[in-house]
Amino acid sequence: MMRKKVVLDAGHGGHDPGAVNRAMGLEEADMALDVCKRARDLLLPYVDVIMTRDDDRFLTLSERAAIANKTGADAFVSYHFNSASSPGTALSYEGFTTRGQNNSDRLCNAILRHHGKLSPEQKLRADRADGDIDKEANFAVLRNTACPSCLIEGEFIHTSHGGRLIANPTKRQAMAEAVKLGVLEFFEMSSAGLTDEEVLDIIGCIESSCQDLREGLTGV
């Protein structure tokens, strides 16, 4: 049986840093690439992984979609970190697919569900109008990709509490684990997933490493 192929697309890069948290020295491009590299390492025992970029380089949206199409990918996951005008935006994550119901929704929703399990302190920004939790948008990187595809916004990078969460490598590992588990669920490779006990172990590890984050959020 041929191995499934997934393309992991770290947003931005090169001259385009994406959203930034200047106070903490964080750039979306760097943090998204870190999550994608971690997800690649987790997924490689089970599926073939193609990175649109594995270093700090710029790719157009068309080039990113073309990589998935030329390699015959079975799934495409673009990873980003969000920004907004409000400095008090609560800890939250979200996922996007193209408009209409298709396999992209199934891929996106699987990743979002696992993200929620592994990062319970974050709130899902969901659009349940069409019966599921992903949002719909006409993003070119998704629209031009032939396979099921989604875009994940792991957290808001511009806030102090969001920045502290993203800067924590254990939290980025949990985000990568959510991508892995969601992709494997989408490919119906549930036997490669985590047991409930393993999920609890990961959450416990996250909790112990995030004491400073929880204290920093008091009163926010």
Residue pairs with C-beta under 8 A, 6 or more apart in sequence:
3 46
3 47
3 48
4 47
4 48
4 74
4 75
4 187
4 189
5 47
5 48
5 49
5 50
5 71
5 72
5 73
5 74
5 75
6 43
6 47
6 48
6 49
6 50
6 73
6 74
6 75
6 76
6 77
6 183
7 49
7 50
7 51
7 52
7 67
7 68
7 71
7 73
7 75
7 76
7 77
7 147
8 36
8 39
8 40
8 43
8 49
8 50
8 51
8 52
8 77
8 79
8 179
9 36
9 51
9 52
9 53
9 64
9 67
9 68
9 76
9 77
9 78
9 79
9 141
10 29
10 32
10 33
10 35
10 36
10 37
10 51
10 52
10 53
10 79
11 18
11 28
11 29
11 32
11 78
11 79
11 80
11 81
11 151
12 18
12 27
12 28
12 29
12 32
12 58
12 80
13 29
13 33
13 53
13 56
13 57
13 58
13 59
14 29
14 56
14 57
14 58
14 59
15 58
16 29
16 58
17 27
17 28
17 29
17 30
18 27
18 28
18 29
18 32
18 80
18 81
19 27
19 28
19 81
19 82
19 83
19 157
19 158
20 26
20 27
20 28
20 83
20 157
20 158
21 157
21 158
21 159
21 162
21 163
21 166
23 160
23 163
24 160
24 163
24 164
24 167
26 157
26 163
26 166
26 167
28 80
28 81
28 83
28 157
29 56
30 56
31 81
31 157
31 166
31 172
32 79
32 80
32 81
32 154
33 53
33 54
33 55
33 56
34 169
34 172
35 79
35 154
35 172
35 175
35 176
35 179
36 51
36 79
36 176
36 179
37 51
37 54
38 172
38 173
38 175
38 176
39 49
39 77
39 79
39 175
39 176
39 177
39 179
39 180
40 49
40 51
41 176
42 176
42 177
42 179
42 180
43 49
43 179
43 180
43 183
43 184
45 192
46 184
46 189
46 192
47 183
47 184
47 187
47 189
50 67
50 68
50 71
50 73
52 59
52 63
52 64
52 67
52 68
53 59
61 139
61 140
61 141
61 144
62 140
62 144
64 78
64 141
65 76
65 140
65 141
65 142
65 143
65 144
65 145
66 144
67 73
68 76
68 145
68 146
68 147
68 149
69 144
69 145
69 146
69 147
73 145
73 147
74 147
74 148
74 187
75 107
75 147
75 148
75 149
75 183
75 186
75 187
76 142
76 145
76 147
76 148
76 149
76 150
77 107
77 111
77 149
77 150
77 151
77 152
77 179
77 183
78 141
78 142
78 149
78 150
78 151
78 152
79 151
79 152
79 154
79 175
79 179
80 151
80 152
80 153
80 154
81 153
81 154
81 155
81 156
81 157
81 166
82 94
82 153
82 154
82 155
82 156
82 157
82 158
83 156
83 157
83 158
84 156
84 158
87 158
87 159
88 159
88 220
89 156
89 158
89 159
89 162
90 123
91 121
91 122
91 123
91 155
91 156
91 161
91 162
91 165
91 217
92 122
92 123
92 124
92 125
92 155
92 156
93 112
93 115
93 119
93 122
93 123
93 124
93 125
93 152
93 153
93 154
93 155
94 112
94 124
94 125
94 126
94 134
94 135
94 152
94 153
95 108
95 109
95 111
95 112
95 133
95 134
95 135
95 150
95 151
95 152
95 153
96 108
96 134
96 135
96 136
96 137
96 139
96 142
96 150
96 151
96 152
96 153
97 104
97 105
97 107
97 108
97 134
97 135
97 136
97 137
97 142
97 149
97 150
97 151
98 104
98 136
98 137
98 138
98 139
98 142
98 143
98 149
99 136
99 137
99 138
100 136
101 130
101 132
102 148
103 148
103 186
104 142
104 148
104 149
104 150
105 132
105 134
106 148
106 186
107 148
107 149
107 150
107 182
107 183
107 186
108 134
108 150
108 152
108 182
109 132
109 133
109 134
110 181
110 182
110 183
110 185
110 186
111 150
111 152
111 178
111 179
111 181
111 182
111 183
112 124
112 126
112 133
112 134
112 152
112 178
112 182
113 133
113 182
114 177
114 178
114 181
114 182
114 185
115 122
115 124
115 152
115 154
115 174
115 175
115 178
115 182
116 122
116 124
117 178
117 199
117 203
118 174
118 175
118 177
118 178
118 199
118 202
118 203
118 206
119 171
119 174
119 175
119 178
119 206
120 203
121 165
121 210
121 213
121 214
121 217
122 155
122 165
124 133
125 135
126 133
126 134
126 135
127 133
127 134
127 135
127 136
130 136
134 150
137 151
139 151
141 149
141 151
142 149
142 150
142 151
148 186
152 179
154 166
154 175
155 162
155 165
155 166
156 162
157 163
157 166
160 216
161 213
161 216
161 217
161 220
164 212
164 213
164 216
165 171
165 210
165 213
166 172
168 209
168 210
168 213
170 205
170 206
170 209
170 210
171 206
171 209
171 210
174 202
174 206
177 194
177 202
181 193
181 194
184 190
184 192
184 193
185 193
194 202
